[in-house]
Amino acid sequence: MLRIDLDILQQWITPDSRVLDLGCGQGDLLRALTDNHQIIEGYGLEIDPENIATCIGKGVNVIEQDLNEGLSNFADDSFDIVVMTYSLQVLRRPDLMIDEMLRVGRECIVTFPNFGHIRTRCSLLFRGRMPVTKQLSHQWYDTPNIHFCTVRDFEDLCRLKGIRILDRSVVAEQNPDKALKALWPNAFGTTAIYRLTR
Amino acid sequence: MSEAPFNNSKSSSRDPSLLANREASRSVGPVSPETYHFDQPLALSCGRTLRSYDLVVETYGQLNAAKTNAVLVCHALSGNHHAAGYYAEDDKKPGWWDDYIGPGKPIDSERFFIVCLNNIGGCDGSTGPRSIDPDTGKAWGKHFPPLRVRDWVSSQADLADRLGIEQWAVVIGGSLGGMNAMRWAVDCPERVRHCVVIASALKLTAQNIAFNEIARRAIRSDPDFHDGDFAEHDTLPRNGLALARMVGHVTYLSDALMGLRFGRELSTGSLQRGLESPVEFQVESYLQYQGEKFAESFDANTYLLITKMLDYFDLARDYQDDPVRAFKQAQCKFLVVSFTSDWRFAPDRSREIVNALIAANRDVSSACIESDMGHDAFLLPNERYETALGTYMARVAEEC
């Protein structure tokens, strides 16, 4: 089963693309894209040993590489699409990574947990505590998520950098979020998905 | 699916009641080498030709009916054909890659037909400096033609023809063996489906060449070397070879591993004040032993020949020094493995291989294994390494 955000972003990947997946996890996206004949060549970068073994077992091209060390080993425009799902918030410098993704790829697709969601806002407002939700299940002291942002924060960064947003979608998993996310994405989307270009 | 028609040992190795025998049953068991004579000329890259030659070969497992499950194991500098199993029950050591070759092991002899040979230029029975030169009737010695890695590939291709193997499921090797595997992928693309490159490099660094030259100088400066004609003087350059091995050995380990294994423990004597006794650290005894053992068994001319092969190897030289162009020749899929503490074939060398493969649009996966064991890690047990390699090989086996 693919996560909902993977389902959506798959539709944004044009056929015959050469894809780089940053933090590819267990390789589900690349496996699905390959099985659907959507890509001609795909590579995933990953650091978790178990995930790497799982990818190898699935026949997914997985490269052991720490995203915090950048993408300097990849040439400009060497990929059609660079994808990063749910990794933006764990990076030391997400802003530099977005620059790198748009250098290496013609387009990039980014998904991240929306910290502007109504429940996280309520947790801070009413409970006075850092939110712990299904997507963000860590405590503040042991979380790998060190750079949270909201939908509006992310779009501010894009504006600042002159990055063009080609598509945007937010995912909600339950009602009333599903009904309200179109109206107020930054409050009712749990996951944000963006397709960007320079 | 594998068509290998042998399931007996498989059932016993998976039976928990036989756990005590597990290690024994995970061995390929007793093996014996076989000599293949090739009565055909082998044109070498130096321009000379071997009129005929022998290869000493061991195989493990069964070739399936479609002949699609053959794995070529390429040895490194001092390796030979004895990669797994044992010759006699009381052998002190099994083959050099026994931790990774056998029933249920990453290179699974129940699923693959595994071929390992002593390469030409070697000193374990295949044609090399110790063999007789048919033109002179005397041992080749220092006159054995200089070799390149592609000469190994040519002779291995002859062996594949003899065994009826049109295409290797996998060509795999560590260190120099990894170079050998990459050369196969680039030079004979239609004959390789998978290439596994472990602790290797596109070419040696200056530091590596320097270490090799120190080792060669040690050998050449031994008075017993007699400019390579030691056999005619009925002697061996034991000191030179031992010194070469000791230098090499230290560079194949890591500081951490030597600390762990030997520390500053003494094997003889005492450093107590007031006592005058000759002291030997354990690491000294160990190195002396390794050096002397090697000097008795390994041929000095082979050592010079093969370290030169290593130095001269450069996968991209014929492709305008561009490894991407070189790898564009390949059609197979790649697995590239490196080890964190390996400083002779450092993880960065493997990254260069991987980056070139990605730029050449080849299928590749890579893993950099956490290990204290230095370059030798590729030979030693390591859970993560076993999992990564085993998972890759299991997937290959399913395609066979």
Interface residues (C-beta under 8 A of the other chain):
Chain A: R18 E41 Y43 P49 I52 A53 C55 I56 G57 G59 V60 N61 V62 I63 E64 N73 F74 A75 S78
Chain B: L335 R351 V354 N355 I358 A359 N361 D363 V364 S365 S366 A367 C368 R384 T387 A388 T391 Y392 A394 R395
